[in-house]
Amino acid sequence: MSDDIHAGCRPGCGACCIAPSISSPIPGMPHGKPAGARCVQLDEHNLCKLFGDPSRPEVCARFEFDATLCGDHRDQALTLISALEIDTGAA
């Protein structure tokens, strides 16, 4: 992910590691994770332990900050990503 794409991402947010379901295997979560569950790779500072690691799932690596989806703060990001999950029938 380039610095320009990652520039809007709020360090310590972690909403994209909690709100969506992930069907891909994640180290420590071989069956992925359900929507609303905290990824085991999210550390105590809400940072991905696998960032830049080749074992990071492709779906995670491809997720890009989007102001419309991520909102103005972490709580808004959790709400918006959760709503998208429900709207797409993935939940």
N, CA, C and O atoms as CSV, one atom per row, in Angstrom:
chain,resi,resn,atom,element,x,y,z
A,1,MET,N,N,0.855,-1.162,0.000
A,1,MET,CA,C,0.000,0.000,0.000
A,1,MET,C,C,0.898,1.220,0.000
A,1,MET,O,O,1.815,1.312,0.815
A,2,SER,N,N,0.647,2.167,-0.909
A,2,SER,CA,C,1.491,3.346,-0.970
A,2,SER,C,C,1.165,4.278,0.182
A,2,SER,O,O,0.093,4.188,0.782
A,3,ASP,N,N,2.105,5.185,0.493
A,3,ASP,CA,C,1.876,6.148,1.559
A,3,ASP,C,C,0.691,7.040,1.237
A,3,ASP,O,O,-0.042,7.442,2.141
A,4,ASP,N,N,0.488,7.361,-0.051
A,4,ASP,CA,C,-0.642,8.208,-0.435
A,4,ASP,C,C,-1.970,7.540,-0.122
A,4,ASP,O,O,-2.887,8.194,0.374
A,5,ILE,N,N,-2.086,6.262,-0.401
A,5,ILE,CA,C,-3.326,5.535,-0.142
A,5,ILE,C,C,-3.522,5.389,1.358
A,5,ILE,O,O,-4.639,5.524,1.857
A,6,HIS,N,N,-2.446,5.117,2.076
A,6,HIS,CA,C,-2.520,4.876,3.510
A,6,HIS,C,C,-2.584,6.185,4.292
A,6,HIS,O,O,-2.844,6.173,5.495
A,7,ALA,N,N,-2.347,7.321,3.620
A,7,ALA,CA,C,-2.235,8.605,4.306
A,7,ALA,C,C,-3.471,8.961,5.124
A,7,ALA,O,O,-3.339,9.547,6.198
A,8,GLY,N,N,-4.656,8.628,4.653
A,8,GLY,CA,C,-5.864,8.982,5.384
A,8,GLY,C,C,-6.188,8.025,6.503
A,8,GLY,O,O,-7.010,8.337,7.365
A,9,CYS,N,N,-5.554,6.858,6.510
A,9,CYS,CA,C,-5.848,5.844,7.513
A,9,CYS,C,C,-5.438,6.350,8.887
A,9,CYS,O,O,-4.361,6.920,9.059
A,10,ARG,N,N,-6.319,6.130,9.866
A,10,ARG,CA,C,-6.035,6.570,11.230
A,10,ARG,C,C,-5.339,5.452,11.990
A,10,ARG,O,O,-5.966,4.435,12.285
A,11,PRO,N,N,-4.063,5.610,12.315
A,11,PRO,CA,C,-3.393,4.584,13.122
A,11,PRO,C,C,-4.154,4.371,14.424
A,11,PRO,O,O,-4.561,5.324,15.088
A,12,GLY,N,N,-4.333,3.117,14.770
A,12,GLY,CA,C,-5.060,2.801,15.992
A,12,GLY,C,C,-6.554,2.712,15.817
A,12,GLY,O,O,-7.273,2.546,16.802
A,13,CYS,N,N,-7.051,2.817,14.593
A,13,CYS,CA,C,-8.495,2.715,14.336
A,13,CYS,C,C,-8.921,1.250,14.421
A,13,CYS,O,O,-9.705,0.882,15.296
A,14,GLY,N,N,-8.416,0.422,13.527
A,14,GLY,CA,C,-8.705,-1.008,13.539
A,14,GLY,C,C,-10.105,-1.401,13.111
A,14,GLY,O,O,-10.449,-2.581,13.166
A,15,ALA,N,N,-10.927,-0.444,12.684
A,15,ALA,CA,C,-12.307,-0.773,12.301
A,15,ALA,C,C,-12.361,-1.807,11.179
A,15,ALA,O,O,-13.245,-2.664,11.170
A,16,CYS,N,N,-11.425,-1.736,10.235
A,16,CYS,CA,C,-11.419,-2.676,9.117
A,16,CYS,C,C,-10.965,-4.068,9.549
A,16,CYS,O,O,-11.071,-5.023,8.780
A,17,CYS,N,N,-10.461,-4.185,10.777
A,17,CYS,CA,C,-10.048,-5.473,11.328
A,17,CYS,C,C,-11.068,-6.023,12.317
A,17,CYS,O,O,-10.855,-7.070,12.928
A,18,ILE,N,N,-12.171,-5.310,12.467
A,18,ILE,CA,C,-13.223,-5.721,13.390
A,18,ILE,C,C,-14.561,-5.843,12.667
A,18,ILE,O,O,-15.194,-6.898,12.723
A,19,ALA,N,N,-14.997,-4.795,11.999
A,19,ALA,CA,C,-16.354,-4.737,11.448
A,19,ALA,C,C,-16.657,-5.755,10.343
A,19,ALA,O,O,-17.703,-6.403,10.399
A,20,PRO,N,N,-15.787,-5.921,9.342
A,20,PRO,CA,C,-16.159,-6.827,8.252
A,20,PRO,C,C,-15.885,-8.296,8.556
A,20,PRO,O,O,-15.022,-8.634,9.365
A,21,SER,N,N,-16.643,-9.154,7.885
A,21,SER,CA,C,-16.303,-10.572,7.917
A,21,SER,C,C,-15.147,-10.777,6.947
A,21,SER,O,O,-15.017,-10.050,5.962
A,22,ILE,N,N,-14.318,-11.760,7.229
A,22,ILE,CA,C,-13.211,-12.108,6.342
A,22,ILE,C,C,-13.270,-13.615,6.152
A,22,ILE,O,O,-13.124,-14.375,7.109
A,23,SER,N,N,-13.482,-14.038,4.926
A,23,SER,CA,C,-13.620,-15.473,4.654
A,23,SER,C,C,-12.275,-16.144,4.404
A,23,SER,O,O,-12.181,-17.371,4.447
A,24,SER,N,N,-11.247,-15.369,4.146
A,24,SER,CA,C,-9.910,-15.918,3.908
A,24,SER,C,C,-9.278,-16.371,5.216
A,24,SER,O,O,-9.552,-15.796,6.269
A,25,PRO,N,N,-8.440,-17.390,5.159
A,25,PRO,CA,C,-7.701,-17.773,6.361
A,25,PRO,C,C,-6.790,-16.637,6.814
A,25,PRO,O,O,-6.191,-15.938,5.997
A,26,ILE,N,N,-6.699,-16.471,8.109
A,26,ILE,CA,C,-5.829,-15.479,8.734
A,26,ILE,C,C,-4.946,-16.279,9.700
A,26,ILE,O,O,-5.451,-17.170,10.383
A,27,PRO,N,N,-3.656,-15.986,9.775
A,27,PRO,CA,C,-2.853,-16.699,10.774
A,27,PRO,C,C,-3.504,-16.567,12.160
A,27,PRO,O,O,-3.738,-15.462,12.650
A,28,GLY,N,N,-3.782,-17.701,12.765
A,28,GLY,CA,C,-4.467,-17.729,14.052
A,28,GLY,C,C,-5.978,-17.822,13.938
A,28,GLY,O,O,-6.667,-18.047,14.933
A,29,MET,N,N,-6.493,-17.649,12.729
A,29,MET,CA,C,-7.935,-17.754,12.458
A,29,MET,C,C,-8.091,-18.474,11.112
A,29,MET,O,O,-8.406,-17.836,10.108
A,30,PRO,N,N,-7.878,-19.774,11.082
A,30,PRO,CA,C,-7.834,-20.501,9.812
A,30,PRO,C,C,-9.127,-20.484,9.009
A,30,PRO,O,O,-9.110,-20.773,7.813
A,31,HIS,N,N,-10.235,-20.154,9.636
A,31,HIS,CA,C,-11.516,-20.095,8.926
A,31,HIS,C,C,-11.973,-18.659,8.710
A,31,HIS,O,O,-13.144,-18.419,8.416
A,32,GLY,N,N,-11.071,-17.714,8.851
A,32,GLY,CA,C,-11.422,-16.308,8.725
A,32,GLY,C,C,-12.067,-15.819,10.009
A,32,GLY,O,O,-11.835,-16.368,11.086
A,33,LYS,N,N,-12.890,-14.767,9.878
A,33,LYS,CA,C,-13.548,-14.220,11.054
A,33,LYS,C,C,-14.926,-13.680,10.694
A,33,LYS,O,O,-15.131,-13.193,9.582
A,34,PRO,N,N,-15.864,-13.762,11.619
A,34,PRO,CA,C,-17.191,-13.198,11.364
A,34,PRO,C,C,-17.190,-11.683,11.552
A,34,PRO,O,O,-16.315,-11.128,12.218
A,35,ALA,N,N,-18.164,-11.036,10.967
A,35,ALA,CA,C,-18.334,-9.596,11.137
A,35,ALA,C,C,-18.462,-9.271,12.617
A,35,ALA,O,O,-19.145,-9.972,13.362
A,36,GLY,N,N,-17.800,-8.206,13.030
A,36,GLY,CA,C,-17.880,-7.757,14.410
A,36,GLY,C,C,-16.881,-8.410,15.347
A,36,GLY,O,O,-16.725,-7.970,16.486
A,37,ALA,N,N,-16.205,-9.450,14.890
A,37,ALA,CA,C,-15.197,-10.116,15.722
A,37,ALA,C,C,-13.847,-9.437,15.505
A,37,ALA,O,O,-13.499,-9.077,14.380
A,38,ARG,N,N,-13.116,-9.271,16.557
A,38,ARG,CA,C,-11.789,-8.671,16.483
A,38,ARG,C,C,-10.806,-9.685,15.907
A,38,ARG,O,O,-10.742,-10.821,16.378
A,39,CYS,N,N,-10.049,-9.292,14.905
A,39,CYS,CA,C,-9.025,-10.167,14.331
A,39,CYS,C,C,-7.945,-10.415,15.385
A,39,CYS,O,O,-7.548,-9.494,16.099
A,40,VAL,N,N,-7.477,-11.645,15.480
A,40,VAL,CA,C,-6.439,-11.968,16.458
A,40,VAL,C,C,-5.111,-11.284,16.123
A,40,VAL,O,O,-4.223,-11.201,16.971
A,41,GLN,N,N,-4.979,-10.805,14.912
A,41,GLN,CA,C,-3.753,-10.125,14.504
A,41,GLN,C,C,-3.792,-8.621,14.768
A,41,GLN,O,O,-2.861,-7.904,14.401
A,42,LEU,N,N,-4.846,-8.146,15.392
A,42,LEU,CA,C,-4.955,-6.739,15.759
A,42,LEU,C,C,-4.372,-6.589,17.161
A,42,LEU,O,O,-4.856,-7.208,18.109
A,43,ASP,N,N,-3.334,-5.767,17.292
A,43,ASP,CA,C,-2.665,-5.667,18.589
A,43,ASP,C,C,-3.399,-4.737,19.552
A,43,ASP,O,O,-4.452,-4.192,19.220
A,44,GLU,N,N,-2.838,-4.562,20.740
A,44,GLU,CA,C,-3.487,-3.759,21.781
A,44,GLU,C,C,-3.584,-2.283,21.417
A,44,GLU,O,O,-4.307,-1.531,22.070
A,45,HIS,N,N,-2.859,-1.860,20.374
A,45,HIS,CA,C,-2.924,-0.483,19.893
A,45,HIS,C,C,-3.780,-0.372,18.632
A,45,HIS,O,O,-3.767,0.654,17.951
A,46,ASN,N,N,-4.530,-1.445,18.328
A,46,ASN,CA,C,-5.374,-1.522,17.129
A,46,ASN,C,C,-4.561,-1.368,15.848
A,46,ASN,O,O,-4.993,-0.708,14.903
A,47,LEU,N,N,-3.396,-1.976,15.825
A,47,LEU,CA,C,-2.544,-2.005,14.635
A,47,LEU,C,C,-2.398,-3.449,14.195
A,47,LEU,O,O,-2.329,-4.353,15.027
A,48,CYS,N,N,-2.351,-3.669,12.890
A,48,CYS,CA,C,-2.221,-5.019,12.343
A,48,CYS,C,C,-0.801,-5.542,12.560
A,48,CYS,O,O,0.176,-4.913,12.153
A,49,LYS,N,N,-0.708,-6.691,13.201
A,49,LYS,CA,C,0.591,-7.329,13.426
A,49,LYS,C,C,1.168,-7.902,12.130
A,49,LYS,O,O,2.362,-8.190,12.054
A,50,LEU,N,N,0.320,-8.065,11.116
A,50,LEU,CA,C,0.762,-8.666,9.854
A,50,LEU,C,C,1.019,-7.632,8.760
A,50,LEU,O,O,1.318,-8.000,7.624
A,51,PHE,N,N,0.908,-6.349,9.086
A,51,PHE,CA,C,1.096,-5.320,8.063
A,51,PHE,C,C,2.468,-5.498,7.416
A,51,PHE,O,O,3.490,-5.501,8.102
A,52,GLY,N,N,2.483,-5.647,6.086
A,52,GLY,CA,C,3.718,-5.846,5.348
A,52,GLY,C,C,4.230,-7.275,5.334
A,52,GLY,O,O,5.236,-7.563,4.686
A,53,ASP,N,N,3.557,-8.172,6.038
A,53,ASP,CA,C,3.954,-9.581,6.115
A,53,ASP,C,C,3.266,-10.346,4.976
A,53,ASP,O,O,2.077,-10.139,4.737
A,54,PRO,N,N,3.983,-11.218,4.275
A,54,PRO,CA,C,3.358,-11.969,3.173
A,54,PRO,C,C,2.226,-12.891,3.619
A,54,PRO,O,O,1.426,-13.319,2.787
A,55,SER,N,N,2.139,-13.206,4.909
A,55,SER,CA,C,1.041,-14.065,5.372
A,55,SER,C,C,-0.248,-13.278,5.610
A,55,SER,O,O,-1.286,-13.868,5.911
A,56,ARG,N,N,-0.189,-11.966,5.479
A,56,ARG,CA,C,-1.396,-11.138,5.626
A,56,ARG,C,C,-2.346,-11.480,4.479
A,56,ARG,O,O,-1.928,-11.519,3.322
A,57,PRO,N,N,-3.627,-11.729,4.791
A,57,PRO,CA,C,-4.570,-12.082,3.726
A,57,PRO,C,C,-4.648,-10.990,2.650
A,57,PRO,O,O,-4.582,-9.798,2.946
A,58,GLU,N,N,-4.787,-11.422,1.422
A,58,GLU,CA,C,-4.868,-10.505,0.281
A,58,GLU,C,C,-6.007,-9.502,0.455
A,58,GLU,O,O,-5.851,-8.326,0.124
A,59,VAL,N,N,-7.148,-9.956,0.973
A,59,VAL,CA,C,-8.283,-9.051,1.151
A,59,VAL,C,C,-7.920,-7.913,2.098
A,59,VAL,O,O,-8.385,-6.788,1.915
A,60,CYS,N,N,-7.111,-8.184,3.088
A,60,CYS,CA,C,-6.678,-7.152,4.030
A,60,CYS,C,C,-5.683,-6.203,3.361
A,60,CYS,O,O,-5.772,-4.985,3.511
A,61,ALA,N,N,-4.745,-6.774,2.630
A,61,ALA,CA,C,-3.730,-5.968,1.964
A,61,ALA,C,C,-4.350,-5.041,0.925
A,61,ALA,O,O,-3.828,-3.955,0.671
A,62,ARG,N,N,-5.449,-5.458,0.329
A,62,ARG,CA,C,-6.082,-4.658,-0.718
A,62,ARG,C,C,-7.046,-3.602,-0.181
A,62,ARG,O,O,-7.461,-2.709,-0.918
A,63,PHE,N,N,-7.403,-3.701,1.095
A,63,PHE,CA,C,-8.316,-2.710,1.668
A,63,PHE,C,C,-7.623,-1.359,1.704
A,63,PHE,O,O,-6.498,-1.241,2.189
A,64,GLU,N,N,-8.293,-0.350,1.193
A,64,GLU,CA,C,-7.734,0.999,1.149
A,64,GLU,C,C,-8.615,1.956,1.930
A,64,GLU,O,O,-9.841,1.846,1.908
A,65,PHE,N,N,-7.992,2.881,2.610
A,65,PHE,CA,C,-8.731,3.929,3.298
A,65,PHE,C,C,-9.613,4.663,2.305
A,65,PHE,O,O,-9.174,5.018,1.211
A,66,ASP,N,N,-10.851,4.886,2.691
A,66,ASP,CA,C,-11.792,5.663,1.890
A,66,ASP,C,C,-12.563,6.548,2.861
A,66,ASP,O,O,-13.251,6.043,3.748
A,67,ALA,N,N,-12.454,7.850,2.701
A,67,ALA,CA,C,-13.080,8.778,3.647
A,67,ALA,C,C,-14.582,8.550,3.764
A,67,ALA,O,O,-15.147,8.717,4.845
A,68,THR,N,N,-15.237,8.173,2.670
A,68,THR,CA,C,-16.674,7.916,2.715
A,68,THR,C,C,-16.985,6.703,3.580
A,68,THR,O,O,-17.956,6.715,4.338
A,69,LEU,N,N,-16.189,5.677,3.478
A,69,LEU,CA,C,-16.397,4.448,4.240
A,69,LEU,C,C,-15.846,4.552,5.664
A,69,LEU,O,O,-16.441,4.021,6.601
A,70,CYS,N,N,-14.732,5.223,5.820
A,70,CYS,CA,C,-14.067,5.274,7.123
A,70,CYS,C,C,-14.516,6.456,7.984
A,70,CYS,O,O,-14.221,6.501,9.178
A,71,GLY,N,N,-15.218,7.397,7.394
A,71,GLY,CA,C,-15.761,8.513,8.160
A,71,GLY,C,C,-14.695,9.398,8.775
A,71,GLY,O,O,-13.550,9.438,8.326
A,72,ASP,N,N,-15.107,10.105,9.816
A,72,ASP,CA,C,-14.228,11.083,10.447
A,72,ASP,C,C,-13.522,10.562,11.691
A,72,ASP,O,O,-12.590,11.196,12.186
A,73,HIS,N,N,-13.957,9.415,12.199
A,73,HIS,CA,C,-13.350,8.862,13.405
A,73,HIS,C,C,-13.649,7.368,13.488
A,73,HIS,O,O,-14.460,6.850,12.719
A,74,ARG,N,N,-13.005,6.687,14.405
A,74,ARG,CA,C,-13.078,5.227,14.530
A,74,ARG,C,C,-14.505,4.724,14.712
A,74,ARG,O,O,-14.908,3.774,14.041
A,75,ASP,N,N,-15.282,5.343,15.608
A,75,ASP,CA,C,-16.649,4.882,15.843
A,75,ASP,C,C,-17.494,4.985,14.579
A,75,ASP,O,O,-18.324,4.118,14.305
A,76,GLN,N,N,-17.279,6.038,13.823
A,76,GLN,CA,C,-18.009,6.197,12.569
A,76,GLN,C,C,-17.575,5.122,11.571
A,76,GLN,O,O,-18.411,4.578,10.849
A,77,ALA,N,N,-16.297,4.815,11.525
A,77,ALA,CA,C,-15.802,3.765,10.632
A,77,ALA,C,C,-16.421,2.419,10.991
A,77,ALA,O,O,-16.845,1.676,10.106
A,78,LEU,N,N,-16.475,2.103,12.275
A,78,LEU,CA,C,-17.100,0.843,12.705
A,78,LEU,C,C,-18.561,0.782,12.266
A,78,LEU,O,O,-19.021,-0.250,11.778
A,79,THR,N,N,-19.287,1.877,12.437
A,79,THR,CA,C,-20.694,1.932,12.051
A,79,THR,C,C,-20.862,1.793,10.540
A,79,THR,O,O,-21.693,1.014,10.073
A,80,LEU,N,N,-20.078,2.545,9.783
A,80,LEU,CA,C,-20.218,2.538,8.319
A,80,LEU,C,C,-19.813,1.199,7.703
A,80,LEU,O,O,-20.496,0.695,6.811
A,81,ILE,N,N,-18.708,0.623,8.171
A,81,ILE,CA,C,-18.268,-0.664,7.629
A,81,ILE,C,C,-19.250,-1.762,8.026
A,81,ILE,O,O,-19.525,-2.659,7.229
A,82,SER,N,N,-19.780,-1.704,9.239
A,82,SER,CA,C,-20.794,-2.679,9.667
A,82,SER,C,C,-22.050,-2.574,8.816
A,82,SER,O,O,-22.632,-3.591,8.441
A,83,ALA,N,N,-22.475,-1.348,8.509
A,83,ALA,CA,C,-23.667,-1.142,7.668
A,83,ALA,C,C,-23.430,-1.691,6.268
A,83,ALA,O,O,-24.327,-2.297,5.682
A,84,LEU,N,N,-22.239,-1.487,5.727
A,84,LEU,CA,C,-21.914,-2.033,4.405
A,84,LEU,C,C,-21.955,-3.553,4.435
A,84,LEU,O,O,-22.439,-4.185,3.497
A,85,GLU,N,N,-21.453,-4.129,5.497
A,85,GLU,CA,C,-21.466,-5.589,5.663
A,85,GLU,C,C,-22.914,-6.100,5.610
A,85,GLU,O,O,-23.198,-7.095,4.943
A,86,ILE,N,N,-23.808,-5.430,6.298
A,86,ILE,CA,C,-25.224,-5.826,6.327
A,86,ILE,C,C,-25.858,-5.591,4.955
A,86,ILE,O,O,-26.602,-6.439,4.463
A,87,ASP,N,N,-25.567,-4.441,4.334
A,87,ASP,CA,C,-26.144,-4.109,3.036
A,87,ASP,C,C,-25.726,-5.080,1.931
A,87,ASP,O,O,-26.480,-5.317,0.988
A,88,THR,N,N,-24.533,-5.632,2.050
A,88,THR,CA,C,-24.055,-6.568,1.026
A,88,THR,C,C,-24.445,-8.007,1.332
A,88,THR,O,O,-24.155,-8.919,0.557
A,89,GLY,N,N,-25.106,-8.200,2.473
A,89,GLY,CA,C,-25.558,-9.542,2.833
A,89,GLY,C,C,-24.444,-10.441,3.297
A,89,GLY,O,O,-24.617,-11.658,3.364
A,90,ALA,N,N,-23.299,-9.867,3.621
A,90,ALA,CA,C,-22.161,-10.668,4.047
A,90,ALA,C,C,-22.229,-11.028,5.521
A,90,ALA,O,O,-21.564,-11.964,5.965
A,91,ALA,N,N,-23.018,-10.299,6.272
A,91,ALA,CA,C,-23.069,-10.530,7.725
A,91,ALA,C,C,-23.837,-11.791,8.054
A,91,ALA,O,O,-23.978,-12.139,9.227
